[in-house]
C-alpha cells in the first residue's frame, strides 16, 4: 500500500511539473522591470575627476537593481535639465523614468595649519539629483550640500563626502523609486 501511495505521489508531482511547463511562461512575462534611464554623471563644477564621477555613478546605479529595475544608460546631459527635456527623453527611449545626477559645485584644496604641523583639507560640494517618473507624473529636483574642513587623511577629501551627499539624495529618492532590497548601498 505504501509503495502504491509513493508511486501515485510521484506521478501526481510529475503531472503538475509538466503542466506548469506546458504553460510556457517566459521570464519576461514573469518579471516586468521598471525601465530607468541613468545618464552619466555630469560635472558642471569643472573639477573633472573621473574617480569621483565613477564612484557616484556606481552608487547611483546600486539604487536601481535588477530584477525590479532595468537600467538604460545614456550620455551625460548637457542641456538644461528641465521637466520637458526629461519627459522627451523618457518617451524617446520608451522608459518609465529617469534619474540624472549633476555635480553642481565641487572645490577641494589643501593648506597648512597655523603652525605648519598639519595639512588641512577643505571640501565644498553640492550635488543635484533630478528625476521624472512617467508612471506617477512626479518630477523633482533634490540637492545635497557639504562643506567640510578637516585634517587630511585617508577618509577626507571630495570622494567620501560626495558619496555621503549622494546617500542622502538616494534616501529621499526612495519615496519615488523604492529600492528592491533595503540596506546599505555599495
N, C-alpha and C positions, 0 to 999 in steps of 0.2 A: 504494500500500500504506500509506504514512504517513497519507494522507487517511482511509483506512478505519479505521486504528487510532485516530486522533484522534476520529472520529465515534463509534466504539464506546466510547471512554473517556468522552466527553461523555454518551452515552446511559446508560452504567452509573452515572455520578455523579448524573444526574437521577433515575434509578430509586432509588438509595439515598436521595437527598434526599426524594423523595416518599414513600418507605417510612417514613422517620423521621417525616415529618409525619402520616402516617396513624395512627401510634401514639397521637397526640393526648395527649401528656404535658403537663399544665398546670404552671405554675410552682409551685403549691402541692405537687404531687407530687414535684417535683424537689428542693425545699428544704423541710425540716421544721424551722423555727426553734424554739429553746427559748424558751418564754414566761416572762418575768421581770416581776414586779411591782416597780416602783420608786415607793414613796410619796414625797411631798415631804419635804424635809429638815425635821426638827423641831428647834426651838431651845428646849431646856429650861433654858438658862442665863439667859434674859431679856435677852440682848444685842440681839436683834431687828434684825439688819442684812440688808435684802433683797439687798444686793450680795454678802455672804458666802454666803447661802443659795443664791442663783442660781449663783454660781461653783462651789460644792460640788456642786450637783445636776448641772450641766453636766459636771463632771469624772466624777462617778459614772456618768452616762449614757454617757460615752465608753467605759466598760468593756464595755458591752453593745451592740455594733454589729450592725446588720443585715448580712448575711443569717443569721448564726449565732443571733442573739437577736431576739426580738420584745418590745418594751417595752410594758407595760401600766402607765400612770401612775395614781396614786391620791393621795388627800389625805394630809396628814401624820397619822401615827398618834398619837393622844392617850392611848390606853390603854397599860398596861404591856406592853412588847414581850417576850412570852414565847413559848416554842415552840408552845403550843396556839393562841395567837392568830394566829401566823404560819401554822400548818397550816390553820386555819379560813379564813384569807384566801386562801390558795393554792387550797383546794378550792372556795370560792365563785366565784373568777374563773377556775377551771379552768386554772391556770398550772402551770409546772414549778418555780418557785422565787420567792423574794423576797429583796430586799436593802434594809434600812432603815437610814438614816444619821441619827444624832442628834448635835447639839452639846450635850454634857452640861455643859461648863464653858467659859466664854469671858469673860475680863476683859482689857481693854486700856485703858491710860491713859498719859498723858504727864506728865513732870515736868521741871523744870530741873535741870541738872547742879549739882555742888557749887559751881562758880564762876559759875553763871548764864550760861555762854557757849555751852552746847549744850542741845538738847532730847533727853531720854532717853525712849524708849517701852518700856513693859513689857507683854508679852503672855503670858497664861497660858490655855491651852485644852486641852480633852480632847474627842475625837470617839469615838463608839461606832458600830460597824457590826454590825448583827445580820442574820444570813442563815439561810435554810432552803432546802434543795434536796430537793424531793419525790422525784426520781429515785433519789437515793442515801440519803435519810433523814438527811442531815447538817444539824445545827443548830449555830450557833456565834455567839459574840459577840467581836468584835475591838475593841481600844481603842488609841488613839494619843494621846499627850500631848506638849505643847510648852510650855516655859516659857523665854521669851527676854527679855533686857534688852539693848537696842541703841540706837544713835543713830537718831533719827527721820529717815526718808528715804523715797525712792520705794519701795524694796523692803522696808520694815519694816511692822509692823502685823499685824493678825489675818488678812488675806486671804492673803498668801503663806505664812504659817505654817500656816493651816488647810488650804490646798491641798497643802502638803508632808506634813502628817499624813495626809490622805486618800490621797495617793500610797502611803504606807507601808501603809495598810489595804488598798488595792486590790492591791498586790503580794502580800500574804498571801491575799487572796481568789482570786487566780489559781489556787490549788490546787482550789478548789471550782467556780468558774465561770471557766474559762480564756478569755482574750481570743482573738479570731479572728486578729488581726494583732499580733505583738509590736512593741515600740517605745514611744515616748512617748505618753502620753495628752494630749489637748488640753484 
